[in-house]
């Protein structure tokens, strides 16, 4: 199997991009919630709860106690050493994977990851997050992650390493999209015929980089069903579930086109079934229960696919 020689490096590239995508999604969500927390006219019933629910291991009680505590959330999400999913720890883990794959990534990418690593390890970062500098730190990190994606896209060769890193990125993005969507539909019992206004959906759409595109695509309509159409079924939206699955499908086909093993065929069939679940769902006639089931089942299957993909290509036991 042609990937055996690359398994350690492939594993590193898969997780490098997965960790950076997680940091990117988390920071975008944090930035959205932080900016909107200044809007006193917003009915902010959830606070930072969706962010803390998905991206942290805090208990339900800890989340309830801290969901409106901006100072705690900023430090815990950005630079808490005890939070394995803090941006600081994700960048550290990404850098370790980049070091192991250094002969397969570009010099520009390595230097940028290194620069982010030193920024995140500045001794005064935590204290600055308690001051007026918090917003400029979030903005700088957001730009650094945007730059990371730009350097990756412009400088990396489109070979097997690119496929492994892209699949890692898109698995992470898919799980983010589904989990954040669930966070906003669950409190309203997945009611597709409800009349929640645009202010309710603004946080979700901004967290997925889809607010502007949504406004340009839909107007004067009931948002509850249209938001689902946008974040799950819109092939032109890069964070939608169907668009993400199409990317993974292309990269997976490339990786296994010369692999005739039964495990590879099984993995491809497994992915095809998951993609069909979204592809052949009639969202115009979707019921509340179907929406809840489709989201939960797709998330479950994506987690299983990620595990089986790693077993096949990275020799995990």
Secondary structure as UniProt FT lines:
FT   TURN            2..3
FT   HELIX           4..6
FT   HELIX           7..36
FT   TURN            37..38
FT   TURN            40..41
FT   TURN            47..48
FT   HELIX           49..55
FT   HELIX           60..66
FT   TURN            67..68
FT   HELIX           70..79
FT   TURN            81..82
FT   TURN            84..85
FT   HELIX           87..100
FT   TURN            101..104
FT   HELIX           107..120
FT   TURN            123..124
FT   HELIX           125..128
FT   TURN            129..130
FT   TURN            132..133
FT   HELIX           134..155
FT   HELIX           160..185
FT   HELIX           186..188
FT   TURN            189..190
FT   TURN            192..193
FT   HELIX           198..207
FT   TURN            208..209
FT   HELIX           211..217
FT   HELIX           223..228
FT   HELIX           229..233
FT   TURN            235..236
FT   TURN            238..239
FT   HELIX           241..256
FT   TURN            257..258
FT   HELIX           262..279
FT   HELIX           283..285
FT   HELIX           288..314
//
